[in-house]
Amino acid sequence: MIAENARSLYEVINSRRDTRREFTGEPLAEDVLQRLLSAAHAAPSVGMSQPWDFIVVRDPGTLNAFAEHVAHERDTYAATLTGERAETFARIKIEGIRESGLGLVVGYDPTRGGPNVLGRHAIADAGLFSVVCAIQNLWLAATAEGLGVGWVSFYREQTLASLVGLPAPVRPVAWLCLGAVSTLPDVPDLERYGWRHRSPLAGVVHRERYSPRPN
């Protein structure tokens, strides 16, 4: 029997979506934003280094500048597609930068915690993985609050770093569109438009050793 709180967690996990066209533009209250950031900051991190930074962006000029950069990168990617892939991609909205009214840039500082971060000596990317854990914490918290999050990935890292003033060696890991939404879609956009479909769990679970997938 699944406990009620566990059931609620699974429901949040399975209803989480990458939102784009659903943002309403309603301003996000500061206390709600603080709850979400606190959830992110509670994430586990290698060596307790907490190597993340969060830049809250509301300025329309910055939102517009980033949206224009992303549109250029979308066009660059679209030019590599032909046929059915090009037609399908043309229908997919990749961001809600202006519509959400709030961008959250998540940075990774590899110097956080000093030169000898416990647990990172053999895996250099362990700090980066920690930042992704923080993003997932925030995403699930936002879903539980009935809010939307959209991870924008059509950008050049140096352009985004310059736009929000990230100093080297801090790396921008994500621009998250964050805000109120009219709804959370039942089906992810990429499935709805036929770009990709979720694979069954059985195809990615291995016992004891990796076994190749059947063709």
Number of C-alpha atoms within 10 A of each C-alpha: 4 7 7 9 9 10 12 13 13 11 13 19 16 12 17 22 22 21 27 24 19 21 25 16 17 13 13 15 9 9 9 13 16 11 15 20 19 15 19 23 21 14 18 16 21 19 16 15 18 21 23 25 19 17 15 16 18 15 11 13 10 16 19 13 14 21 19 13 15 21 16 14 16 18 12 12 13 15 10 9 14 11 7 10 13 14 12 15 19 14 10 16 13 22 23 26 28 18 20 29 22 24 28 19 22 21 22 24 21 22 14 16 16 9 10 11 18 13 14 14 11 8 8 12 12 18 27 19 16 22 27 20 18 23 24 16 21 23 27 24 21 24 20 17 14 17 24 28 29 25 24 21 16 19 18 12 14 12 13 21 18 11 13 15 11 19 10 10 11 19 20 24 22 23 27 27 26 29 27 21 20 13 14 20 14 11 11 17 20 17 11 13 14 12 13 11 11 8 8 8 7 7 11 11 11 11 6 6 7 9 11 9 8 5 3
